[in-house]
Amino acid sequence: MNKTELVDTVAKSTGLTKSDTKKTIDAVFEQIPKCLTFNILR
């Protein structure tokens, strides 16, 4: 599954617009490396 397919799938299952879904997914993907780095350094 690529990012476009993920956005489409999540948008359909949540009822959010594709634009809002993309923003949410982008925000989550941006935070994942930060969380992993934080947990490794703790």
C-alpha positions in Angstrom: 0.0 0.0 0.0 1.4 3.4 -0.9 0.6 6.7 0.8 -2.2 7.6 -1.6 -3.9 4.3 -1.0 -3.5 4.7 2.7 -5.0 8.2 2.6 -7.9 6.9 0.5 -8.6 4.0 2.8 -8.4 6.0 6.0 -10.6 8.8 4.5 -13.2 6.2 3.6 -13.2 4.5 7.0 -13.2 7.7 9.0 -15.4 10.0 6.9 -12.7 12.7 6.9 -11.8 14.5 3.7 -8.8 13.2 1.8 -7.1 16.6 2.5 -7.7 16.3 6.3 -6.7 12.7 6.3 -3.4 13.5 4.4 -2.6 16.2 7.0 -3.2 13.8 9.8 -1.1 11.0 8.3 1.7 13.4 7.5 1.7 14.6 11.1 1.8 11.1 12.5 4.6 10.1 10.1 6.5 13.2 11.2 6.2 12.3 14.8 7.2 8.6 14.6 11.0 9.2 14.2 10.9 11.7 17.0 9.2 9.3 19.3 11.6 6.5 18.4 14.6 8.7 19.0 13.2 9.9 22.3 12.6 6.4 23.5 16.0 5.2 22.4 17.8 8.0 24.3 15.8 7.5 27.5 
